[in-house]
Amino acid sequence: MVSDAKYRSLREPVPNTVYFPAIDGFDSDFILHVRTPLRPEAMIAPVREVLRSLDPEMPIIEVRTLREEVEASLWQERLLAWLSTIFRRYRRLAGQHRPLRHAGLCREVPHA
């Protein structure tokens, strides 16, 4: 049973999703999620073997752990954090310790 699931990004809204048992047959495109108490990497080979036994012609295109999925979905946030850090260090090295709004780079806009 799954209450909420996000598939492409942690920022996306939770889509309405219906799950069907695999016993009804596999679609040509499907995503298989496996929960395990073991290290996820340790399950990749056994799961591949089971899938190959079900259909030797089935292409297994992409195999990733949940940690890899989360890392991949957060690249924009990490890039922004990295650029912010570089910019902050550059400003410190350049001797500009004032906040940006005092440096004339930003301005305050009164609320209407």
DRENBA-433669 format. One record per atom (N, C-alpha, C, CB): residue in one letter; residue number from 1; z, y, x; atom name. Coordinates in steps of 0.001 Angstrom, whole numbers. Glycine has a CB too. Layout:
// residues N
@resn A resi NUM pz Z py Y px X name CA;
...
***
This chain:
// residues 112
@resn M resi 1 pz 0 py -1167 px 840 name N;
@resn M resi 1 pz 0 py 0 px 0 name CA;
@resn M resi 1 pz 0 py 1237 px 890 name C;
@resn M resi 1 pz 1210 py -6 px -958 name CB;
@resn V resi 2 pz -846 py 2178 px 579 name N;
@resn V resi 2 pz -973 py 3413 px 1346 name CA;
@resn V resi 2 pz -803 py 4587 px 402 name C;
@resn V resi 2 pz -2342 py 3485 px 2083 name CB;
@resn S resi 3 pz 43 py 5542 px 783 name N;
@resn S resi 3 pz 200 py 6710 px -89 name CA;
@resn S resi 3 pz -808 py 7792 px 277 name C;
@resn S resi 3 pz 1633 py 7268 px 4 name CB;
@resn D resi 4 pz -836 py 8218 px 1531 name N;
@resn D resi 4 pz -1762 py 9246 px 1994 name CA;
@resn D resi 4 pz -2428 py 8779 px 3278 name C;
@resn D resi 4 pz -1031 py 10597 px 2214 name CB;
@resn A resi 5 pz -3680 py 9163 px 3465 name N;
@resn A resi 5 pz -4375 py 8814 px 4696 name CA;
@resn A resi 5 pz -5358 py 9921 px 5046 name C;
@resn A resi 5 pz -5104 py 7454 px 4558 name CB;
@resn K resi 6 pz -5413 py 10241 px 6322 name N;
@resn K resi 6 pz -6372 py 11214 px 6824 name CA;
@resn K resi 6 pz -7246 py 10469 px 7811 name C;
@resn K resi 6 pz -5666 py 12465 px 7486 name CB;
@resn Y resi 7 pz -8540 py 10745 px 7770 name N;
@resn Y resi 7 pz -9458 py 9929 px 8549 name CA;
@resn Y resi 7 pz -10109 py 10631 px 9722 name C;
@resn Y resi 7 pz -10505 py 9419 px 7672 name CB;
@resn R resi 8 pz -10399 py 11903 px 9609 name N;
@resn R resi 8 pz -11127 py 12573 px 10673 name CA;
@resn R resi 8 pz -10310 py 13616 px 11412 name C;
@resn R resi 8 pz -12340 py 13209 px 10115 name CB;
@resn S resi 9 pz -9304 py 14166 px 10749 name N;
@resn S resi 9 pz -8539 py 15251 px 11346 name CA;
@resn S resi 9 pz -7176 py 15330 px 10679 name C;
@resn S resi 9 pz -9290 py 16597 px 11220 name CB;
@resn L resi 10 pz -6178 py 15731 px 11442 name N;
@resn L resi 10 pz -4856 py 15916 px 10856 name CA;
@resn L resi 10 pz -4811 py 17158 px 9982 name C;
@resn L resi 10 pz -3800 py 16008 px 11948 name CB;
@resn R resi 11 pz -5790 py 18052 px 10139 name N;
@resn R resi 11 pz -5841 py 19284 px 9359 name CA;
@resn R resi 11 pz -6557 py 19114 px 8026 name C;
@resn R resi 11 pz -6517 py 20360 px 10155 name CB;
@resn E resi 12 pz -7284 py 18050 px 7836 name N;
@resn E resi 12 pz -8060 py 17896 px 6600 name CA;
@resn E resi 12 pz -7150 py 17621 px 5412 name C;
@resn E resi 12 pz -9085 py 16763 px 6746 name CB;
@resn P resi 13 pz -7586 py 18034 px 4227 name N;
@resn P resi 13 pz -6802 py 17679 px 3038 name CA;
@resn P resi 13 pz -6877 py 16158 px 2819 name C;
@resn P resi 13 pz -7323 py 18452 px 1771 name CB;
@resn V resi 14 pz -5880 py 15633 px 2159 name N;
@resn V resi 14 pz -5849 py 14185 px 1908 name CA;
@resn V resi 14 pz -6882 py 13860 px 839 name C;
@resn V resi 14 pz -4419 py 13710 px 1465 name CB;
@resn P resi 15 pz -7893 py 13029 px 1177 name N;
@resn P resi 15 pz -8919 py 12709 px 185 name CA;
@resn P resi 15 pz -8432 py 11648 px -804 name C;
@resn P resi 15 pz -10195 py 12229 px 881 name CB;
@resn N resi 16 pz -9006 py 11667 px -1998 name N;
@resn N resi 16 pz -8754 py 10592 px -2944 name CA;
@resn N resi 16 pz -9483 py 9357 px -2426 name C;
@resn N resi 16 pz -9222 py 10975 px -4399 name CB;
@resn T resi 17 pz -8773 py 8265 px -2318 name N;
@resn T resi 17 pz -9346 py 7066 px -1705 name CA;
@resn T resi 17 pz -8975 py 5843 px -2516 name C;
@resn T resi 17 pz -8867 py 6908 px -250 name CB;
@resn V resi 18 pz -9911 py 4937 px -2637 name N;
@resn V resi 18 pz -9672 py 3656 px -3304 name CA;
@resn V resi 18 pz -9927 py 2555 px -2285 name C;
@resn V resi 18 pz -10587 py 3481 px -4579 name CB;
@resn Y resi 19 pz -9005 py 1637 px -2180 name N;
@resn Y resi 19 pz -9136 py 524 px -1247 name CA;
@resn Y resi 19 pz -9457 py -744 px -2023 name C;
@resn Y resi 19 pz -7844 py 343 px -408 name CB;
@resn F resi 20 pz -10386 py -1536 px -1492 name N;
@resn F resi 20 pz -10764 py -2803 px -2105 name CA;
@resn F resi 20 pz -10438 py -3927 px -1132 name C;
@resn F resi 20 pz -12274 py -2817 px -2492 name CB;
@resn P resi 21 pz -10037 py -5068 px -1629 name N;
@resn P resi 21 pz -9743 py -6187 px -729 name CA;
@resn P resi 21 pz -11009 py -6660 px -18 name C;
@resn P resi 21 pz -9108 py -7352 px -1508 name CB;
@resn A resi 22 pz -10859 py -7050 px 1233 name N;
@resn A resi 22 pz -12003 py -7518 px 2023 name CA;
@resn A resi 22 pz -12561 py -8824 px 1476 name C;
@resn A resi 22 pz -11601 py -7697 px 3485 name CB;
@resn I resi 23 pz -11797 py -9512 px 675 name N;
@resn I resi 23 pz -12261 py -10784 px 118 name CA;
@resn I resi 23 pz -13466 py -10582 px -797 name C;
@resn I resi 23 pz -11130 py -11473 px -651 name CB;
@resn D resi 24 pz -13652 py -9343 px -1310 name N;
@resn D resi 24 pz -14805 py -9044 px -2161 name CA;
@resn D resi 24 pz -16095 py -8940 px -1361 name C;
@resn D resi 24 pz -14571 py -7754 px -2922 name CB;
@resn G resi 25 pz -15995 py -9044 px -51 name N;
@resn G resi 25 pz -17175 py -8940 px 804 name CA;
@resn G resi 25 pz -17170 py -7632 px 1582 name C;
@resn G resi 25 pz -18451 py -9052 px -31 name CB;
@resn F resi 26 pz -17783 py -7684 px 2749 name N;
@resn F resi 26 pz -17827 py -6512 px 3616 name CA;
@resn F resi 26 pz -19041 py -5664 px 3305 name C;
@resn F resi 26 pz -17836 py -6927 px 5085 name CB;
@resn D resi 27 pz -18843 py -4379 px 3350 name N;
@resn D resi 27 pz -19941 py -3429 px 3258 name CA;
@resn D resi 27 pz -20545 py -3330 px 4659 name C;
@resn D resi 27 pz -19458 py -2014 px 2718 name CB;
@resn S resi 28 pz -21733 py -2761 px 4766 name N;
@resn S resi 28 pz -22347 py -2629 px 6085 name CA;
@resn S resi 28 pz -21573 py -1638 px 6952 name C;
@resn S resi 28 pz -23808 py -2184 px 5951 name CB;
@resn D resi 29 pz -20927 py -645 px 6337 name N;
@resn D resi 29 pz -20078 py 292 px 7070 name CA;
@resn D resi 29 pz -18664 py 117 px 6563 name C;
@resn D resi 29 pz -20563 py 1774 px 6902 name CB;
@resn F resi 30 pz -17771 py -190 px 7445 name N;
@resn F resi 30 pz -16385 py -227 px 7023 name CA;
@resn F resi 30 pz -15495 py 91 px 8208 name C;
@resn F resi 30 pz -16025 py -1596 px 6417 name CB;
@resn I resi 31 pz -14313 py 548 px 7879 name N;
@resn I resi 31 pz -13310 py 859 px 8885 name CA;
@resn I resi 31 pz -12161 py -107 px 8668 name C;
@resn I resi 31 pz -12834 py 2359 px 8802 name CB;
@resn L resi 32 pz -11759 py -736 px 9722 name N;
@resn L resi 32 pz -10665 py -1695 px 9652 name CA;
@resn L resi 32 pz -9467 py -1099 px 10380 name C;
@resn L resi 32 pz -11073 py -3075 px 10266 name CB;
@resn H resi 33 pz -8341 py -1004 px 9689 name N;
@resn H resi 33 pz -7098 py -542 px 10290 name CA;
@resn H resi 33 pz -6179 py -1748 px 10417 name C;
@resn H resi 33 pz -6433 py 604 px 9442 name CB;
@resn V resi 34 pz -5572 py -1902 px 11572 name N;
@resn V resi 34 pz -4681 py -3033 px 11818 name CA;
@resn V resi 34 pz -3324 py -2505 px 12240 name C;
@resn V resi 34 pz -5263 py -3985 px 12898 name CB;
@resn R resi 35 pz -2296 py -2915 px 11546 name N;
@resn R resi 35 pz -923 py -2543 px 11930 name CA;
@resn R resi 35 pz -319 py -3721 px 12675 name C;
@resn R resi 35 pz -45 py -2155 px 10671 name CB;
@resn T resi 36 pz 329 py -3407 px 13803 name N;
@resn T resi 36 pz 894 py -4465 px 14624 name CA;
@resn T resi 36 pz 2185 py -4003 px 15280 name C;
@resn T resi 36 pz -109 py -4914 px 15683 name CB;
@resn P resi 37 pz 3138 py -4928 px 15466 name N;
@resn P resi 37 pz 4350 py -4570 px 16212 name CA;
@resn P resi 37 pz 4093 py -4582 px 17727 name C;
@resn P resi 37 pz 5497 py -5543 px 15862 name CB;
@resn L resi 38 pz 2954 py -5125 px 18123 name N;
@resn L resi 38 pz 2592 py -5205 px 19546 name CA;
@resn L resi 38 pz 1934 py -3908 px 20002 name C;
@resn L resi 38 pz 1644 py -6401 px 19803 name CB;
@resn R resi 39 pz 1664 py -3824 px 21294 name N;
@resn R resi 39 pz 879 py -2698 px 21787 name CA;
@resn R resi 39 pz -497 py -2765 px 21141 name C;
@resn R resi 39 pz 772 py -2714 px 23351 name CB;
@resn P resi 40 pz -1008 py -1661 px 20600 name N;
@resn P resi 40 pz -2296 py -1695 px 19903 name CA;
@resn P resi 40 pz -3435 py -2230 px 20774 name C;
@resn P resi 40 pz -2646 py -307 px 19415 name CB;
@resn E resi 41 pz -3416 py -1877 px 22050 name N;
@resn E resi 41 pz -4476 py -2347 px 22954 name CA;
@resn E resi 41 pz -4501 py -3869 px 23064 name C;
@resn E resi 41 pz -4295 py -1737 px 24340 name CB;
@resn A resi 42 pz -3340 py -4497 px 22877 name N;
@resn A resi 42 pz -3258 py -5960 px 22974 name CA;
@resn A resi 42 pz -3923 py -6649 px 21788 name C;
@resn A resi 42 pz -1803 py -6401 px 23070 name CB;
@resn M resi 43 pz -4157 py -5931 px 20702 name N;
@resn M resi 43 pz -4743 py -6524 px 19506 name CA;
@resn M resi 43 pz -6264 py -6404 px 19444 name C;
@resn M resi 43 pz -4148 py -5887 px 18295 name CB;
@resn I resi 44 pz -6856 py -5609 px 20308 name N;
@resn I resi 44 pz -8300 py -5359 px 20226 name CA;
@resn I resi 44 pz -9099 py -6646 px 20389 name C;
@resn I resi 44 pz -8726 py -4346 px 21291 name CB;
@resn A resi 45 pz -8845 py -7407 px 21439 name N;
@resn A resi 45 pz -9612 py -8645 px 21676 name CA;
@resn A resi 45 pz -9411 py -9669 px 20549 name C;
@resn A resi 45 pz -9204 py -9270 px 23023 name CB;
@resn P resi 46 pz -8180 py -9957 px 20119 name N;
@resn P resi 46 pz -8020 py -10919 px 19026 name CA;
@resn P resi 46 pz -8701 py -10483 px 17725 name C;
@resn P resi 46 pz -6554 py -11145 px 18768 name CB;
@resn V resi 47 pz -8651 py -9207 px 17406 name N;
@resn V resi 47 pz -9298 py -8728 px 16176 name CA;
@resn V resi 47 pz -10807 py -8868 px 16304 name C;
@resn V resi 47 pz -8914 py -7249 px 15883 name CB;
@resn R resi 48 pz -11352 py -8547 px 17481 name N;
@resn R resi 48 pz -12799 py -8738 px 17707 name CA;
@resn R resi 48 pz -13196 py -10198 px 17489 name C;
@resn R resi 48 pz -13190 py -8293 px 19139 name CB;
@resn E resi 49 pz -12378 py -11113 px 18003 name N;
@resn E resi 49 pz -12678 py -12549 px 17862 name CA;
@resn E resi 49 pz -12699 py -12959 px 16393 name C;
@resn E resi 49 pz -11642 py -13399 px 18630 name CB;
@resn V resi 50 pz -11728 py -12486 px 15630 name N;
@resn V resi 50 pz -11679 py -12829 px 14197 name CA;
@resn V resi 50 pz -12912 py -12272 px 13492 name C;
@resn V resi 50 pz -10379 py -12274 px 13534 name CB;
@resn L resi 51 pz -13269 py -11017 px 13780 name N;
@resn L resi 51 pz -14450 py -10424 px 13141 name CA;
@resn L resi 51 pz -15722 py -11176 px 13530 name C;
@resn L resi 51 pz -14580 py -8938 px 13525 name CB;
@resn R resi 52 pz -15833 py -11563 px 14789 name N;
@resn R resi 52 pz -17015 py -12331 px 15234 name CA;
@resn R resi 52 pz -17071 py -13693 px 14542 name C;
@resn R resi 52 pz -16995 py -12522 px 16774 name CB;
@resn S resi 53 pz -15910 py -14289 px 14286 name N;
@resn S resi 53 pz -15910 py -15589 px 13600 name CA;
@resn S resi 53 pz -16360 py -15437 px 12149 name C;
@resn S resi 53 pz -14506 py -16229 px 13653 name CB;
@resn L resi 54 pz -16077 py -14276 px 11535 name N;
@resn L resi 54 pz -16517 py -14021 px 10165 name CA;
@resn L resi 54 pz -18011 py -13732 px 10100 name C;
@resn L resi 54 pz -15738 py -12856 px 9570 name CB;
@resn D resi 55 pz -18514 py -12964 px 11084 name N;
@resn D resi 55 pz -19929 py -12595 px 11110 name CA;
@resn D resi 55 pz -20337 py -12289 px 12546 name C;
@resn D resi 55 pz -20208 py -11374 px 10184 name CB;
@resn P resi 56 pz -20970 py -13253 px 13218 name N;
@resn P resi 56 pz -21357 py -13053 px 14620 name CA;
@resn P resi 56 pz -22369 py -11916 px 14818 name C;
@resn P resi 56 pz -21937 py -14337 px 15172 name CB;
@resn E resi 57 pz -23093 py -11541 px 13772 name N;
@resn E resi 57 pz -24096 py -10477 px 13877 name CA;
@resn E resi 57 pz -23523 py -9083 px 13606 name C;
@resn E resi 57 pz -25230 py -10750 px 12914 name CB;
@resn M resi 58 pz -22268 py -9024 px 13163 name N;
@resn M resi 58 pz -21679 py -7738 px 12818 name CA;
@resn M resi 58 pz -21479 py -6895 px 14078 name C;
@resn M resi 58 pz -20337 py -7936 px 12080 name CB;
@resn P resi 59 pz -22078 py -5697 px 14102 name N;
@resn P resi 59 pz -21849 py -4838 px 15269 name CA;
@resn P resi 59 pz -20463 py -4179 px 15181 name C;
@resn P resi 59 pz -22961 py -3751 px 15373 name CB;
@resn I resi 60 pz -19754 py -4218 px 16283 name N;
@resn I resi 60 pz -18465 py -3533 px 16369 name CA;
@resn I resi 60 pz -18720 py -2322 px 17252 name C;
@resn I resi 60 pz -17304 py -4474 px 16950 name CB;
@resn I resi 61 pz -18817 py -1186 px 16610 name N;
@resn I resi 61 pz -19302 py 7 px 17300 name CA;
@resn I resi 61 pz -18198 py 772 px 18009 name C;
@resn I resi 61 pz -19991 py 914 px 16326 name CB;
@resn E resi 62 pz -17106 py 982 px 17354 name N;
@resn E resi 62 pz -16072 py 1841 px 17927 name CA;
@resn E resi 62 pz -14700 py 1255 px 17663 name C;
@resn E resi 62 pz -16163 py 3264 px 17356 name CB;
@resn V resi 63 pz -13921 py 1113 px 18711 name N;
@resn V resi 63 pz -12564 py 597 px 18577 name CA;
@resn V resi 63 pz -11639 py 1604 px 19242 name C;
@resn V resi 63 pz -12416 py -839 px 19218 name CB;
@resn R resi 64 pz -10714 py 2149 px 18444 name N;
@resn R resi 64 pz -9767 py 3120 px 18993 name CA;
@resn R resi 64 pz -8390 py 2901 px 18380 name C;
@resn R resi 64 pz -10251 py 4570 px 18737 name CB;
@resn T resi 65 pz -7382 py 3245 px 19152 name N;
@resn T resi 65 pz -6013 py 3164 px 18652 name CA;
@resn T resi 65 pz -5703 py 4433 px 17865 name C;
@resn T resi 65 pz -4996 py 2969 px 19822 name CB;
@resn L resi 66 pz -4623 py 4396 px 17113 name N;
@resn L resi 66 pz -4203 py 5572 px 16354 name CA;
@resn L resi 66 pz -3906 py 6731 px 17304 name C;
@resn L resi 66 pz -2962 py 5249 px 15489 name CB;
@resn R resi 67 pz -3274 py 6431 px 18428 name N;
@resn R resi 67 pz -2979 py 7482 px 19409 name CA;
@resn R resi 67 pz -4269 py 8152 px 19885 name C;
@resn R resi 67 pz -2205 py 6898 px 20614 name CB;
@resn E resi 68 pz -5311 py 7369 px 20155 name N;
@resn E resi 68 pz -6597 py 7934 px 20582 name CA;
@resn E resi 68 pz -7222 py 8779 px 19473 name C;
@resn E resi 68 pz -7565 py 6813 px 20996 name CB;
@resn E resi 69 pz -7085 py 8332 px 18227 name N;
@resn E resi 69 pz -7616 py 9101 px 17095 name CA;
@resn E resi 69 pz -6913 py 10453 px 16974 name C;
@resn E resi 69 pz -7462 py 8305 px 15783 name CB;
@resn V resi 70 pz -5596 py 10445 px 17096 name N;
@resn V resi 70 pz -4836 py 11689 px 17001 name CA;
@resn V resi 70 pz -5206 py 12612 px 18154 name C;
@resn V resi 70 pz -3319 py 11408 px 17001 name CB;
@resn E resi 71 pz -5281 py 12066 px 19368 name N;
@resn E resi 71 pz -5663 py 12872 px 20532 name CA;
@resn E resi 71 pz -7035 py 13514 px 20309 name C;
@resn E resi 71 pz -5679 py 12002 px 21816 name CB;
@resn A resi 72 pz -7963 py 12754 px 19790 name N;
@resn A resi 72 pz -9318 py 13268 px 19571 name CA;
@resn A resi 72 pz -9339 py 14344 px 18489 name C;
@resn A resi 72 pz -10264 py 12127 px 19189 name CB;
@resn S resi 73 pz -8476 py 14229 px 17484 name N;
@resn S resi 73 pz -8493 py 15203 px 16393 name CA;
@resn S resi 73 pz -7810 py 16515 px 16777 name C;
@resn S resi 73 pz -7820 py 14617 px 15165 name CB;
@resn L resi 74 pz -7038 py 16525 px 17850 name N;
@resn L resi 74 pz -6291 py 17718 px 18242 name CA;
@resn L resi 74 pz -6951 py 18496 px 19382 name C;
@resn L resi 74 pz -4896 py 17328 px 18646 name CB;
@resn W resi 75 pz -8207 py 18228 px 19690 name N;
@resn W resi 75 pz -8835 py 18870 px 20851 name CA;
@resn W resi 75 pz -8898 py 20386 px 20700 name C;
@resn W resi 75 pz -10241 py 18317 px 21061 name CB;
@resn Q resi 76 pz -9127 py 20902 px 19491 name N;
@resn Q resi 76 pz -9218 py 22356 px 19311 name CA;
@resn Q resi 76 pz -7874 py 23027 px 19592 name C;
@resn Q resi 76 pz -9688 py 22693 px 17881 name CB;
@resn E resi 77 pz -6797 py 22449 px 19076 name N;
@resn E resi 77 pz -5476 py 23011 px 19306 name CA;
@resn E resi 77 pz -5132 py 22981 px 20789 name C;
@resn E resi 77 pz -4422 py 22251 px 18500 name CB;
@resn R resi 78 pz -5464 py 21892 px 21453 name N;
@resn R resi 78 pz -5161 py 21782 px 22882 name CA;
@resn R resi 78 pz -5984 py 22758 px 23710 name C;
@resn R resi 78 pz -5409 py 20360 px 23367 name CB;
@resn L resi 79 pz -7250 py 22948 px 23329 name N;
@resn L resi 79 pz -8088 py 23912 px 24043 name CA;
@resn L resi 79 pz -7526 py 25322 px 23870 name C;
@resn L resi 79 pz -9550 py 23847 px 23538 name CB;
@resn L resi 80 pz -7151 py 25682 px 22654 name N;
@resn L resi 80 pz -6586 py 27001 px 22400 name CA;
@resn L resi 80 pz -5287 py 27200 px 23196 name C;
@resn L resi 80 pz -6326 py 27188 px 20893 name CB;
@resn A resi 81 pz -4426 py 26202 px 23222 name N;
@resn A resi 81 pz -3179 py 26296 px 23981 name CA;
@resn A resi 81 pz -3469 py 26456 px 25467 name C;
@resn A resi 81 pz -2303 py 25054 px 23740 name CB;
@resn W resi 82 pz -4430 py 25697 px 25979 name N;
@resn W resi 82 pz -4791 py 25773 px 27390 name CA;
@resn W resi 82 pz -5347 py 27156 px 27735 name C;
@resn W resi 82 pz -5818 py 24682 px 27739 name CB;
@resn L resi 83 pz -6266 py 27663 px 26899 name N;
@resn L resi 83 pz -6840 py 28988 px 27150 name CA;
@resn L resi 83 pz -5776 py 30075 px 27061 name C;
@resn L resi 83 pz -7970 py 29280 px 26156 name CB;
@resn S resi 84 pz -4858 py 29951 px 26111 name N;
@resn S resi 84 pz -3772 py 30922 px 25986 name CA;
@resn S resi 84 pz -2903 py 30927 px 27235 name C;
@resn S resi 84 pz -2919 py 30618 px 24750 name CB;
@resn T resi 85 pz -2615 py 29758 px 27752 name N;
@resn T resi 85 pz -1808 py 29651 px 28966 name CA;
@resn T resi 85 pz -2522 py 30279 px 30151 name C;
@resn T resi 85 pz -1482 py 28189 px 29267 name CB;
@resn I resi 86 pz -3808 py 29995 px 30299 name N;
@resn I resi 86 pz -4584 py 30572 px 31399 name CA;
@resn I resi 86 pz -4613 py 32091 px 31284 name C;
@resn I resi 86 pz -6021 py 30008 px 31408 name CB;
@resn F resi 87 pz -4858 py 32602 px 30073 name N;
@resn F resi 87 pz -4918 py 34050 px 29864 name CA;
@resn F resi 87 pz -3566 py 34693 px 30168 name C;
@resn F resi 87 pz -5350 py 34372 px 28417 name CB;
@resn R resi 88 pz -2468 py 34065 px 29718 name N;
@resn R resi 88 pz -1127 py 34590 px 29966 name CA;
@resn R resi 88 pz -839 py 34634 px 31466 name C;
@resn R resi 88 pz -69 py 33733 px 29243 name CB;
@resn R resi 89 pz -1196 py 33566 px 32180 name N;
@resn R resi 89 pz -969 py 33536 px 33637 name CA;
@resn R resi 89 pz -1815 py 34583 px 34347 name C;
@resn R resi 89 pz -1283 py 32141 px 34205 name CB;
@resn Y resi 90 pz -3025 py 34759 px 33893 name N;
@resn Y resi 90 pz -3893 py 35780 px 34483 name CA;
@resn Y resi 90 pz -3272 py 37168 px 34296 name C;
@resn Y resi 90 pz -5310 py 35728 px 33848 name CB;
@resn R resi 91 pz -2769 py 37436 px 33097 name N;
@resn R resi 91 pz -2147 py 38740 px 32830 name CA;
@resn R resi 91 pz -929 py 38949 px 33705 name C;
@resn R resi 91 pz -1755 py 38860 px 31355 name CB;
@resn R resi 92 pz -131 py 37899 px 33898 name N;
@resn R resi 92 pz 1051 py 38023 px 34771 name CA;
@resn R resi 92 pz 625 py 38318 px 36204 name C;
@resn R resi 92 pz 1907 py 36731 px 34725 name CB;
@resn L resi 93 pz -373 py 37591 px 36697 name N;
@resn L resi 93 pz -855 py 37818 px 38060 name CA;
@resn L resi 93 pz -1450 py 39209 px 38216 name C;
@resn L resi 93 pz -1890 py 36765 px 38439 name CB;
@resn A resi 94 pz -2064 py 39707 px 37163 name N;
@resn A resi 94 pz -2677 py 41029 px 37219 name CA;
@resn A resi 94 pz -1630 py 42125 px 37036 name C;
@resn A resi 94 pz -3768 py 41157 px 36150 name CB;
@resn G resi 95 pz -394 py 41760 px 36777 name N;
@resn G resi 95 pz 676 py 42735 px 36638 name CA;
@resn G resi 95 pz 746 py 43402 px 35293 name C;
@resn G resi 95 pz 536 py 43759 px 37662 name CB;
@resn Q resi 96 pz 114 py 42846 px 34319 name N;
@resn Q resi 96 pz 108 py 43440 px 32985 name CA;
@resn Q resi 96 pz 1081 py 42662 px 32109 name C;
@resn Q resi 96 pz -1329 py 43438 px 32366 name CB;
@resn H resi 97 pz 2326 py 43150 px 32054 name N;
@resn H resi 97 pz 3373 py 42431 px 31334 name CA;
@resn H resi 97 pz 3556 py 42941 px 29912 name C;
@resn H resi 97 pz 4678 py 42539 px 32080 name CB;
@resn R resi 98 pz 2859 py 44015 px 29535 name N;
@resn R resi 98 pz 3022 py 44570 px 28193 name CA;
@resn R resi 98 pz 2368 py 43661 px 27156 name C;
@resn R resi 98 pz 2422 py 45987 px 28116 name CB;
@resn P resi 99 pz 2919 py 43613 px 25944 name N;
@resn P resi 99 pz 2239 py 42865 px 24872 name CA;
@resn P resi 99 pz 852 py 43447 px 24624 name C;
@resn P resi 99 pz 3074 py 42894 px 23561 name CB;
@resn L resi 100 pz -58 py 42644 px 24118 name N;
@resn L resi 100 pz -1445 py 43063 px 23923 name CA;
@resn L resi 100 pz -1578 py 44294 px 23040 name C;
@resn L resi 100 pz -2237 py 41938 px 23327 name CB;
@resn R resi 101 pz -762 py 44418 px 21985 name N;
@resn R resi 101 pz -925 py 45575 px 21107 name CA;
@resn R resi 101 pz -612 py 46873 px 21837 name C;
@resn R resi 101 pz -30 py 45441 px 19881 name CB;
@resn H resi 102 pz 281 py 46834 px 22856 name N;
@resn H resi 102 pz 591 py 48019 px 23641 name CA;
@resn H resi 102 pz -458 py 48262 px 24724 name C;
@resn H resi 102 pz 1971 py 47884 px 24270 name CB;
@resn A resi 103 pz -1197 py 47246 px 25064 name N;
@resn A resi 103 pz -2242 py 47399 px 26072 name CA;
@resn A resi 103 pz -3523 py 47951 px 25460 name C;
@resn A resi 103 pz -2521 py 46063 px 26752 name CB;
@resn G resi 104 pz -3520 py 48158 px 24147 name N;
@resn G resi 104 pz -4690 py 48713 px 23488 name CA;
@resn G resi 104 pz -5729 py 47681 px 23108 name C;
@resn G resi 104 pz -5312 py 49726 px 24358 name CB;
@resn L resi 105 pz -5423 py 46389 px 23272 name N;
@resn L resi 105 pz -6389 py 45348 px 22942 name CA;
@resn L resi 105 pz -6307 py 44930 px 21478 name C;
@resn L resi 105 pz -6174 py 44142 px 23831 name CB;
@resn C resi 106 pz -5170 py 45208 px 20859 name N;
@resn C resi 106 pz -4995 py 44877 px 19443 name CA;
@resn C resi 106 pz -4446 py 46113 px 18749 name C;
@resn C resi 106 pz -4040 py 43638 px 19244 name CB;
@resn R resi 107 pz -4669 py 46193 px 17473 name N;
@resn R resi 107 pz -4105 py 47310 px 16717 name CA;
@resn R resi 107 pz -3495 py 46761 px 15439 name C;
@resn R resi 107 pz -5189 py 48393 px 16401 name CB;
@resn E resi 108 pz -2492 py 47467 px 14990 name N;
@resn E resi 108 pz -1841 py 47061 px 13754 name CA;
@resn E resi 108 pz -2581 py 47660 px 12577 name C;
@resn E resi 108 pz -361 py 47486 px 13740 name CB;
@resn V resi 109 pz -2736 py 46899 px 11521 name N;
@resn V resi 109 pz -3407 py 47356 px 10316 name CA;
@resn V resi 109 pz -2370 py 47416 px 9205 name C;
@resn V resi 109 pz -4602 py 46421 px 9932 name CB;
@resn P resi 110 pz -2163 py 48620 px 8605 name N;
@resn P resi 110 pz -1162 py 48697 px 7544 name CA;
@resn P resi 110 pz -1580 py 47883 px 6325 name C;
@resn P resi 110 pz -924 py 50150 px 7145 name CB;
@resn H resi 111 pz -615 py 47352 px 5627 name N;
@resn H resi 111 pz -881 py 46586 px 4399 name CA;
@resn H resi 111 pz -1284 py 47551 px 3295 name C;
@resn H resi 111 pz 369 py 45746 px 3970 name CB;
@resn A resi 112 pz -2212 py 47129 px 2457 name N;
@resn A resi 112 pz -2687 py 47977 px 1355 name CA;
@resn A resi 112 pz -1729 py 47996 px 219 name C;
@resn A resi 112 pz -4025 py 47519 px 864 name CB;
***
